[in-house]
Amino acid sequence: MSFAQYNPEKPDLCQGKFFTEEDARNLHADFAKRYSDKKSWQKHAQEIRQGILDGAELSNYEFKKPTNIVIHSKKDLNGYSVENVSFQSIEGIYVTGNLYRPAESNGLPPKGKTAGILCPHGHGPDPRFAAYTQQRCATLARMGAIVFAYDMIGMGDSKQSIHKIEKALKLQIINGKAALDFLIDLPNIDKNRIGMTGESGGGTQTFILSAIDDRIKVSVPVVMVSGYFFGGCVCESGMPIHKRPTHQTTNVEIAATFAPKPMLLISDGGDWTVNTPTMEYPYIKNVYSFFGATDKVENVHLANEKHDYGPSKRQAAYPFLAKYLKLDLQKVMVDGKIDESANKVLSQTELQVFDEKHPRPSNAVIGDVEVMALLEKK
């Protein structure tokens, strides 16, 4: 096989465009011969999950509930509210984000249990503050979900180190687990209605956390599941989670470990998800067939679009999340179409977690070397 980004100094890593598209097809054809039914797949799926934990140095890590939780600066908007959040995932490391909730009625939260959705984001200039992230979270909150959007390390308010520290993948899994704990432990959350959706690097976070944490019940990885591309950043492929002493795997197989729970793949013609309708989706659908659950996995392919979580991709995600998390799509419909115009795009100042009134906690570990030293101990 030809390796586009083979790194002889780190031969256990699969990074970037690691395979050619043809190689990826041949490799997955070989993979498919390793399992032919539910039992053989489940054995392999467990091997993949353990490989993620081993490769990310988390096999013996004791995941702990978030501490030092601070929620402040509530903003009541049209059908939803937004608050600024920080909490500690490891002593000295803070997860930062925004909590979107359905609007209260007469000062009271919605009756009954509420679905929860984690919304990690992709790479870019502080994407948590971007309009496309706010639109997604606000619309889902107006549909009846409690939504938590949180920063990648090195972005937004999470600037205790740069983003591309060597063990970024390890820290982002730890932070993702803590974010899930935070969301699930909020009052009135229905633990059986927990979803996750993110784009690009946030799509990677979505299918990795969905693979290793059974509490996620609905998964929507956007513009990321590829048979030949493994993520171009250390936070996605900088640790050996794909190539293990026992097996080689890909992001397609990692995503497939979510079977038989509902999953939507959103892909486009302008990036490494170009082949999803003919390669990645049929491959994953075959795994779902072992469970008699092919109706639970779907693909929306936007052939003329590029790499983003833009309006049409959000329009594809909303009905799927509404169906499986029992949200009220009618609350965001106008003239038969999903309408985001009721959402208010807030400024970075309004969404930032740390400010003069709410400073970063004094125990926060600052610096690339210092954060890496903390991760080495864990």
C-alpha positions, -999 to 999 in steps of 0.1 A, spaced: 0 0 0 11 36 -6 11 59 25 6 96 18 17 107 52 36 78 67 59 92 94 90 70 99 97 87 132 63 77 145 54 45 126 25 37 149 5 67 138 -20 71 110 -22 108 102 -38 129 75 -44 114 41 -27 81 52 -41 59 24 -50 65 -12 -88 62 -19 -82 30 -38 -61 16 -10 -88 25 15 -114 6 -5 -92 -25 -7 -83 -23 30 -119 -21 41 -128 -50 18 -102 -70 37 -115 -57 70 -150 -69 62 -137 -105 59 -129 -105 96 -165 -105 108 -197 -118 93 -222 -116 121 -231 -97 153 -210 -118 176 -178 -115 155 -183 -78 150 -189 -72 187 -156 -89 195 -138 -67 170 -156 -35 182 -145 -42 217 -109 -45 204 -113 -11 187 -126 5 218 -98 -9 239 -73 2 213 -86 38 216 -81 38 253 -47 21 251 -35 44 224 -47 75 241 -30 63 274 -64 61 291 -67 24 299 -59 29 336 -71 65 338 -97 72 365 -123 95 349 -137 118 375 -168 139 377 -163 176 369 -156 199 399 -155 237 405 -186 241 382 -195 278 375 -225 288 354 -230 325 350 -243 354 328 -277 340 318 -291 356 287 -329 350 280 -336 350 243 -364 340 219 -373 305 230 -340 297 247 -314 309 271 -276 309 270 -252 307 299 -214 307 302 -198 276 319 -165 264 333 -156 233 352 -125 213 361 -119 180 343 -85 173 358 -72 193 388 -58 224 371 -75 219 337 -108 238 329 -134 230 303 -151 261 290 -183 265 270 -219 277 266 -250 261 279 -282 265 258 -315 256 274 -351 258 263 -369 289 275 -385 288 309 -423 293 312 -434 316 341 -399 312 356 -401 274 355 -381 250 332 -400 228 308 -420 200 324 -406 165 324 -373 152 314 -352 169 288 -329 156 261 -292 167 262 -268 173 233 -230 177 233 -218 200 206 -180 200 201 -166 222 173 -140 219 146 -108 238 140 -107 275 133 -105 309 150 -124 303 183 -153 284 166 -175 283 198 -182 320 192 -189 316 155 -224 321 141 -227 286 128 -221 271 162 -245 294 179 -272 287 152 -269 250 157 -271 251 195 -298 278 197 -321 259 173 -317 226 191 -325 244 224 -356 259 209 -366 223 198 -364 213 235 -329 201 241 -303 212 267 -272 218 246 -236 222 257 -210 237 233 -175 235 246 -140 246 234 -113 225 219 -81 230 239 -62 262 229 -94 278 216 -120 301 230 -115 304 268 -96 271 270 -62 287 264 -41 270 291 -19 256 263 -17 258 226 -40 235 207 -13 213 192 3 199 222 15 163 217 -12 147 238 -41 169 227 -62 138 218 -58 124 253 -69 157 269 -98 162 246 -112 128 254 -109 136 291 -126 169 285 -153 153 264 -160 127 291 -162 156 317 -185 176 294 -208 145 291 -208 141 329 -216 178 333 -245 176 308 -260 143 322 -259 156 358 -279 187 351 -314 187 366 -342 171 346 -319 155 320 -332 123 304 -301 100 304 -317 79 277 -319 109 253 -283 120 250 -269 130 216 -237 144 202 -229 162 170 -198 181 157 -181 189 125 -146 182 112 -124 179 143 -156 180 163 -168 152 142 -138 132 152 -145 140 189 -181 129 182 -173 94 168 -145 87 193 -165 96 224 -196 78 210 -174 47 205 -161 46 241 -190 60 261 -223 41 259 -242 70 275 -244 87 241 -275 74 224 -276 94 191 -245 104 171 -242 128 142 -206 132 130 -204 158 103 -179 160 74 -153 137 90 -159 99 87 -134 89 60 -118 56 50 -85 72 39 -82 104 60 -74 101 97 -76 138 107 -49 163 100 -44 175 136 -26 159 166 -60 162 185 -74 136 161 -44 113 150 -14 123 171 -17 93 194 -17 56 182 -54 48 184 -57 34 149 -26 12 146 -23 -12 176 -1 -43 182 -33 -64 178 -50 -46 148 -52 -18 123 -84 2 122 -99 34 106 -123 61 115 -150 42 95 -147 12 119 -146 35 149 -178 51 138 -193 17 131 -188 6 168 -219 28 175 -242 2 159 -270 -4 165 -278 31 179 -290 59 156 -263 76 136 -264 101 108 -233 107 86 -233 141 69 -209 143 40 -200 166 11 -182 166 -23 -155 190 -13 -134 171 12 -124 136 23 -161 125 28 -166 127 -10 -170 89 -12 -193 84 18 -224 73 -3 -204 46 -21 -178 35 4 -180 46 41 -218 46 44 -224 11 28 -196 -3 49 -211 10 82 -246 0 70 -234 -36 66 -223 -36 103 -257 -23 113 -272 -52 93 -257 -76 118 -281 -61 144 -311 -59 120 -308 -21 124 -300 -7 89 -329 17 93 -310 34 122 -280 46 101 -284 73 74 -263 94 52 -271 129 38 -246 137 11 -243 172 -3 -222 167 -34 -219 204 -43 -209 216 -9 -176 219 10 -162 213 45 -184 231 71 -215 228 94 -234 253 73 -272 258 70 -280 228 47 -260 204 69 -278 217 100 -311 213 81 -302 177 76 -292 171 113 -322 187 130 -349 162 118 -327 132 127 -319 145 162 -356 154 166 -367 120 156 -344 100 179 -342 124 209 -379 132 208 -375 169 202 -403 192 189 -393 202 153 -425 222 150 -411 248 174 -386 259 148 -408 255 117 -421 285 97 -441 279 66 -430 243 65 -393 250 68 -368 250 97 -363 287 105 -332 299 124 -340 336 121 -354 337 157 -319 329 170 -297 358 182 -260 356 173 -242 369 204 -208 386 206 -176 369 218 -178 392 249 -212 379 258 -202 343 254 -168 344 270 -164 324 302 -135 342 319 -137 380 324 -131 405 352 -161 393 372 -153 356 365 -115 352 363 -98 319 354 -94 300 386 -60 305 403 -52 268 403 -54 266 365 -22 251 350 -8 275 324 18 266 297 24 239 271 51 222 292 31 224 324 -1 210 308 19 182 291 36 174 325 1 171 340 -10 147 313 21 126 317 12 119 353 -23 107 344 
